[in-house]
Amino acid sequence: MSEIEIKQQVVDIIEELCVSKVEDTEKTLVDDLAMDSLRLVTLLVSIEDNFEIELDESDMIPFLLNTVEDVINLVTKYVHEKTRLHI
């Protein structure tokens, strides 16, 4: 999966949860997109389901993810690790 595909899927998930358009990956999840704690947890679960990954407990702290870019970077890291393990 390419980084562009990862980015688009993450943005799609966030847009669905927030019911608003993500035009800039530097938008903050809480302040700019009005995500509350329940939506942040739902975001993490959706990421695991959509990308078929299992996040480490240390990465499951929603408030450590501040921007859309933070989420994209987290998913990219896990997808690349998963890809490396299957080679």
C-alpha positions in Angstrom: 0.0 0.0 0.0 1.4 3.4 -1.0 1.7 6.4 1.3 -0.8 8.2 -0.9 -3.3 5.3 -0.4 -2.7 5.3 3.3 -3.2 9.1 3.5 -6.5 8.9 1.6 -7.9 6.1 3.7 -7.0 7.9 6.9 -8.6 11.1 5.7 -11.7 9.2 4.6 -12.0 7.6 8.0 -11.6 11.0 9.8 -14.0 12.8 7.5 -16.6 10.1 8.1 -16.2 10.4 11.9 -16.1 14.2 11.9 -18.7 14.8 9.1 -16.4 17.5 7.8 -13.8 17.9 5.0 -10.1 17.5 5.8 -8.4 20.0 3.5 -5.2 20.2 5.4 -3.3 17.4 7.2 -2.1 19.9 9.8 -5.6 20.3 11.1 -5.9 19.3 14.7 -8.3 16.5 15.6 -9.7 18.1 18.7 -9.6 21.8 18.0 -10.1 22.0 14.3 -12.2 18.9 13.6 -14.1 18.8 17.0 -13.3 15.2 17.7 -14.2 14.2 21.3 -12.7 11.3 23.2 -15.3 8.8 21.9 -14.6 9.7 18.3 -10.8 9.5 19.0 -11.2 6.0 20.3 -13.5 5.1 17.4 -10.8 6.4 15.1 -8.2 4.1 16.5 -10.5 1.1 16.3 -11.4 2.0 12.7 -7.8 2.3 11.8 -7.1 -1.2 13.2 -10.0 -2.6 11.3 -9.4 -0.9 8.0 -5.7 -1.5 7.8 -5.8 -4.9 9.5 -3.2 -3.9 12.0 -2.9 -4.1 15.8 -1.7 -0.9 17.5 0.5 -1.3 20.5 -1.0 -0.2 23.7 1.4 2.8 23.9 0.0 4.1 20.6 -3.6 3.7 21.7 -3.6 6.9 23.7 -5.8 9.1 21.6 -4.7 12.4 22.9 -1.1 11.8 21.7 -2.5 12.2 18.2 -2.8 15.9 17.7 -3.1 16.3 13.9 -4.4 14.4 10.9 -0.7 14.1 9.9 0.1 12.4 13.2 -2.5 9.7 12.4 -1.2 9.2 8.9 2.3 8.8 10.2 1.2 6.3 12.8 -0.7 4.2 10.3 2.2 4.4 7.8 4.6 3.1 10.4 2.4 0.1 11.2 1.5 -0.7 7.5 5.2 -0.6 6.6 6.1 -2.9 9.6 3.3 -5.3 8.5 4.6 -5.3 4.9 8.2 -6.0 6.0 7.1 -8.9 8.2 5.3 -10.5 5.3 8.2 -10.4 2.9 
